[in-house]
Amino acid sequence: MRSPRITSALGALLLAAGALLTAQPAAAGDPNGPTPPAEFTTDWHDPVTAAPPVDTPGTPSCEVVLAAARFRDFTPYRGSYTPPKECGTDWNKVVLRLEGEVKGRQYDRLGHVSVGGVEILRTSTPQPSPDGITWSVEKDVTRYRDVLTRPQPVEMLIGNVVNETYTGVLDVRVTLTFHTARGRVRPAAGTPDRVLPLTGATLTTPRNTERVLAEVYATGSGGGCEEYWYLSVPDAAPYSCRASGGPHREVRVSVDGRLAGIAAPFPTVWTGGWSNPFLWYVTPGPRAFDVRPVVHDLTPFAGILNDGRPHRVEVAVAGVPAGQAGWSVPTNILLWQDEGSRVVTGGLDRHEETAPRNSSVYTPGTAGALHRLDTDAGHRLTVAGHLNTSHGRVATTVTRSVGHTSVHRWGEGENPDALTARWTDRETVAVGRAVTRTDRTYTMDGETTVGAGDRLRTVLTLGDRADTTVLRDGRPPSRSRLDDTYTGDATYTTGVPREERHAVGTTTERYRLYGSGGCYDRTLTAVQGTVTRDLRRC
């Protein structure tokens, strides 16, 4: 996805749970790992993240192999899925697990898994060592219960190129584990009644729908400039990645041509990102192996959608230059139905939108100063609607505001190349007397330079944060806070064979999740590919 040259190179917490695991973790609670080598060798620790594994109830379970393939080109795996008879359909938790192996030389690759046309995992891959690595990813997919209760076609693809230079074949196996509900362990509550892939421009919902979510796996990728959209500059600036409106991007959903949802895309950095794979060999950036969807609450439009006719539902990424490829936006529609009604009527009561703000000011470089681009962008949308359900009239108001500030600095030949950026995505959903507020903040602060002896150095910090508060009928609020912070500093010699790069690098990830449900706090540090610290504080 990314060539090794210096160029212009964070959905709701409730719907996002997953972790990258490793076959050989450092001892839990032991902060003292092995002594690292002086530089990277031909092998290093398998990829690992500080994120928690998916919590399971400990009840009897059943495992189904969803896909098994060796990806060496762009031929998708196609198979079939049958739900396990031994575990029935009363599931407390369904966990997807991807296990992979690869060795030799290979770029990072993007992939997906779909069941019945519904995308249930979007992922990317690590870059291998010559001696080979293994990795695994876990994800809670209980919300796709509607799809998983019936036999379905399965498709998986991790597009890959294998030749004399890029030798890494991606050997991948994907399973689903169904954890049953027994005794005091109850079936999963609150899962959608229907999950539909948005395969065209129209959507027809069941007429008794009372809640609608659209989850969009928005992904900027493919090796072109939109993989690094946050570094793009207006046409007048001398930089290799250009966009007339600058770097601001926004994931939008419209219903019948009317704006229905806005969101900030997460600035994912893949494992070849920032021209420096040594940053990511052991510790990937946040979300790189479990691309979480952007979630839009479209419930205020349910009264319009419930008329039994197809409606135009479109998803787009604003800010992408016309005709430019690089974004993928596969979308699932999650629907909850009113069991007590055949038809739920209602209407859209309020639609307020501020004019989108997007300013990118370019300051030319001088003999004593770098080129500079200052960006300030934002947008706010409020939509409100009501539904006449079997349990009374229910009003829903969704307010969402997105913001983006960044400073991009670069020199001649794009050396150095630096970015300091912050994205905010604040959402309030009021349903009757219940209010959920989620404040998301994504940060990126880094610089790549090429110095004496063609030594390329990248120093980078990434942040994925979310604060969620739920207020219900005057009861004490429930709160959760996510703080996933990655820091890395890696250097290698460019333009030489792999064995002559003399690469060094230190990376640290601290993942904290705490609130009303408890506390999780883990820190991992890797030096020259060796995990030297694994510290747990909760």
N, C-alpha and C positions, 0 to 999 in steps of 0.2 A: 504494500500500500504506500510505502514511502521510501524513496531512494535515499542512500546515505550521503546527502549533500546539504550544504547550508542554503536554505531558501526561506521564503516567507512561511517560514515555517514557522445542572444537577436536576414526574407523577407524584402523587401523594404517597406518604409513608405507608399508609394502610395497604396500598396495592403493590408495595415494593419490598420483597424480602428475598435475599439470596446471598450466597457466599462462594468465593473461590477457595478451594481446599488444596492441601498438598499431601502426598503419600508419606512424607517424612518430615513432620513438623518438629521444631525444637521443643524441648520439654516444657509443658505448660507451667508457668510460674517461675521458670528458671531464667533469669536475665542474662546469664553468662553462657554464651555459645562458643563454638570453636574459634580458633585463631584463623583469620582469613589469609589467603595468599597475598603476595605483594602486588599482583595484578590479576586480571581475569585469565583463566586457563581455558582448556577445551571443554570444560564441564562446569556446571554450577547448580545450585539448589533448584529444585523444581519450583515453578511459580506458586506463590502463596500470598494470601491477603489477611489483614487483621480482622476482617468482617466476621460476624458470628455465623455458624452453620444454622440451617433451618431447624427450628425447635419442633420436635415430634412427640406424640403422646405416650409412646411406649406400649401401645396395643398391638395385637397381631397385624401383620402386614403382608402384602403381595407385591411382587415385582414383575413388571412387564418390560421387555426390550422394545423400545420404540424405533430405534434405528441403529444400524451398524454398517459403517462404510469406510473405505480408504479413499480420501479425496486427493486426486492428482490433476484434475482439470475442472471444467465447469459443468460436469454432468451431475444432475441432482440424484440423490437417493430417493427412491419411491417405494413405499411398502404399505402395509395395512396394520391397523390397530384394532384389538379386541379387548374390551374391559375384562379384568380377571373375575371369573365366576366365584372363586373362593372367598373374595372379599366383599361381594355384593356391591351396593351403591351407597351405603351409609358410611361415608368416609369423613374422618376428622381432619385429615391432612393428606395432600397429594404432593409429592416431592419429585421434581425432575432432577436427574443427575447426568451430566455429560462428563465422560472420561476420554482423554485424548493422549496420544503419543506422537512424537515427531522428532527426527534428528537430522543432522546435516546443515544445510543452509536454506532458509526460507524467509520470505516477508511475512508480516502479520496479514491475516486474511479475515474477511467478514463473512458471517454465516447466519442461518436461521433454521428453526424447526417449526413446522406448521402441522396441525391436526385438523382435518376437516376444513382446511382453508384458513383456520384461525392460527395466527402466529403466537406461539407460546414461549419462544425463546429467540432473542437476537443476541449474537455473541461475536467476539473476535478471538483471535488465537495469539499465543505467545510466539516469539521467535526462538528457534531451537539452538542448542549447543551442538557442536560436531558429534559429541558422544550421545546426545539424545536427552529429552525431558519427557515427563508425564505431567498432566495437569487435570484438574476436575473442577466443575462448577455445579453448585446446587441452587435450585430455585423453587420457591413455593408456588405451585400452579393450581392450588385448590380453587381459585376463582374461575377456572375453566371447567368446572365440574359438569356443566351442561353438555359440553362437547365430549367429555371423557366417559359419559355413561353409555355411549353408543359406538358400534364399530365405525371406524373412520379411515379414510386414506391419510397417509403420512408422507410429507415431503421434507427433506433436509438437504441443504446445500451449503458447503463452504467452498466458494470458488478458489481454485488454486492453479498454479503454473509449476510444472515439474519439467526440468530439462537438465542439460549438463552442468549448468551453474547453480540453479535453484533445485536442490535435490530432495527437499523435505516433503514427504508424503504424510498427509494428516490422517492418522488412524483413529477413528472416533466411534464411541459407543454411547448411546443415550438410553436411559431407563426411566420408568416411572415407578415410584413406590407408593402404594395406597395403604395408608394407616387407618385402620378401622375404628369405628365408634363402638365402644363396649362399656357396659357398666356406667360409671360416672363420666366417662368420656363421651361427649355428645357429638352428633354430626356437625360439620362446619356450618356456622350460622352466617347469614348475610351474603351468601354467594349469589350471583346473578341467576335468574331463571332461564335466560337465553343469552348466548354469546354468538354474535354474527360477524363474519368478516365483511368489511366494506370493500367489496370486490369491484364495484363500479361507482358511478356518480350518484346512484339513487339508493334510498333506504325505505323499506316498508316495515313498520313496527307492528307487533300485536296491538290490538286496539285497547287493551286494558293495561298498557304500560304505565307505570307510575314513577319510574326512575330511569334515567338514561345517562350512561357515561361513554365517552369515546376515548380509547387509549391508543396513542399514536407512537409507534416505535420510530421516532424521527431520528435519522442518522445521516450526518454529513460524512461522506467517505468516498472511496474510489480512487484515491491517489491524486486527484486534481485539487484545485484551490479550495473547493467547498469542504474538503477534509480539514482545512485550516481557515475556515471562514472568519474566525475571530482576528486574523491577521490581514485580511483584505483591506485595500485602500481605494479611495476614489480614483477615477481615471487620470486625473492630472498629476498624481504623485508617482515618482519613479520607483516602482516596486513590482515584483513579479506576479503577485496575485491582486487583481483589481476587481472592484465592484462599484458601480456608479454611486450607490448609496452608502458605501463604506461597509464596515463589518457587522452592523446590526442585523440580527435575524430573529424571526418571531414565528412560532407555529400557530397557525390559525385554522379554525373550523368554521364553516358557514353552512347555514340551513336555508335552502331556497334563495340563495344569493345574499342573505343577511348574516353579518358577522355574529357568530354564536359562542366563540371561545378564543382566547388568546393565551399564550404561554411562552416562556423563555426556553429555548433548547439547552440541553446540558452540553457544555464544551468538552466532549469526550476527547481524550488523547489516547491514541492507539499505541501498540508496543513498538512502533517504529517512529513515534512522534518526536518532534523537535530535533530531527536529524540525528538522534542519539539513542540507539537501541539499548545501550548499556544502562540507561535509566530504568528499563522495564523488564530486564531478563528475569528477575526474581519477584519484584513487586510491581504489578500493573497499576496504572492510574485508576482512580475511582470510576466504577461502572464499565470499565473496558471489556470485561468478560461477561457481564450481565447487563446488557443495555436496557435500562428500565424505561418504560413508556411514559410519555407526557400524557396526563389524564385531564380531560375536559368534562365538566359536569354540564350536560345539555338538558337537564330536567326541566328548566323553564320552557323549553320548546316541546315538551311531551304532548301538551294539549293540541298543538298543531300537527305533530307527527301521527297522532292517534286516529286520524280520519280515515284510515284504511287505504289511502292512496300512496304511491311512491313519492318521496320527496328528495330533492337534490341535496346531498350532503357532500361537501368538498373539503379536502384538507390541503393546505399549501404552506410553504415556508416563505414568508415575506422577506424581501431583501436580496434574494438570489437573482443575479443578473438574468435577463430574459434569454432563454435558449441555453443557459448553462446547466450542465448536468452535475450530479454529485450528491443530491439528497434523495433519501428513500423514506417514505412515510406510510408503511403498512399500518392499517387501522382496524381495530376490533371495536364493535359496539356491544356494550354490556347493558342488559335490560332486566329490570325487575317488574313483575306483573302483580296486579291486584287480584288476588284469588276470589274476592267477593264480588267482582264486577266483570261483565262481558265487555263493556265499553267504558272507558274513563275519559270524560270530557274535560275541557279546560281551555286556557288561553294564555298568550303572552301579554303581560300587563305593563312591562317597562323595558325599555332598551335605551341605554345611555352610553355613549362612546366619546371619549376625548379624541381630538385630532392627534394622530401619531406624531411624536416628536423624534426627530432623527437629525442630529448635527454632527458632521465629521469635518473638523477644521485641520487643514494641512499647513504645516510650517516648514518651508524648505530648509535643508541643512546648510551650514556654512563651514568655513574652515575650522571653527572652534565649537560647532554644535551639530548634533545629529538631526536627520530628518525626523519630523514628529507629526503624529496624527492624534488629535484629541476627539473622542467620540462621546456624545451624550444623547441617549435615546430613551424613550418611554412611551407607554400606552396604557389606557385604563378602559375597562368595559364592565358595565353592570347590566345584568338581564334578570328579570323577575317574571314568574308565571304562577298560575294556580291550576290545581287539578281537583275535580269532584270525585273523590274515591268512595269506596264502601265504608271507610272509617272517617269520613268527613272531608271538608274542604282543606287542602294542604297547599300552602304557598311556599315557593322556593325562590330565594334570591341568591345569585352568584355574582360576586364582585371580584375582579382580578386586575392586578396592575403589574406590569413588567417594566424593568429599568435596566439600563446598560451604560456603564461608564468605563472608558479604557483610555490608556495612553500607550501608543505604539511608537517606538524609537528605533531607528536603524541608520547604519552608516553606508558609505559607498560599498557596492558589492554586497549589500545587506549583511555587513560584518562591522559591528555587532548587530544583532537583531533581538529586540527586547519588547516585552508586553507586560503591562500591569492592568488587569481588568477585573470588573465586578459586575455580576448579573444578579438581579433580584426578581423574584416571582412571588407576589403576595396574593393570597386567595382567601376569601371568606364565603362560606356556604351556609345560609340560614334556611333551615327546613322547619317550619312551625316555630317551636320554642327552643330548638336545638341549633347551636351555632358551632361550626368548625372553622378555625383559623389556622392557616398554614403559611409560614414565612420561609421561603427558600432563598438561599444565597449561595452562589457559585463564584469562586475566585481563581485567578490564575496570575502568577507573578514569576516571570522567568526571563532568562537571557542566554543566547547562544553566541559564542565568539570563536573565531579561528585565530590562533596566535602563532608564535614562533614554532618552526618545525611542523607546521600544519596540524597543530594540536587543537582539536575542536573540544570546547568545554560548554556544557549546558548546566545551568543552575535553575531549578524550577520548583515552585510550590503550588499545589492544587488544593482547593477546598470544596467540599460538598456538605452543605449544612441545611438543616430544616428544623424549625420549631413548630409543633402542632399543639393546639389547645382546643379541647372540646368542652362546651358549656351546654348543659341540658337541664331545663326546668329548675334552675336555681340551685342545683346540686353542686358540690365542690367540683371544680374543673379537673379533667384528666389532661395530662401534659406528656409530651415526649419530645426529646431533643436528639437530633443526629448531628455528629460532627466527625467527618471523615477527612483527615488531612494527610496529604502526601508531600514529602520533600525529597529532592534528589540533587546530586551533584556528581557528574560523570565526565570523564575526559578520555579521548583516544586520538590516535594519529590517523588522519584521513588519507585516502588515495594510495593505500598500501594493502598487501594481502592481510587476511584476517589474523594470521599468526604474528604479524609485525605491528599490530595496532597498539600494544602496550596499554591496554585500557584499565582504568581504575574508576571506581564509582561507589558512592554510599547513598543508600535510599532508606527512608523511614516512613512508615505509615502508622498513624494512630487513629483508631476507630472507636468512637464513643457513642453509645446509645443509652439514654437514661430518661427517667421520668416516673410516672405513676406505675408503670409495669415492671420497674426494677432498674438494674444497672449493668451495662457491659462496657468494658474499657480494656483494649488490648493494643500494645505497641510492638511492631516488628521492625528490626533494622537489619539490613544486609550490606556487607562490605565485600567488594570484588566477587559477588555471587555467593557469598557464604552468609547464612543467617547467624548473626552474632548476638542478637537480643530478641527475646520473646517474653514480654512483660505484661502481666494481667493485673489490673488494679481493683477489679470488682469480684 
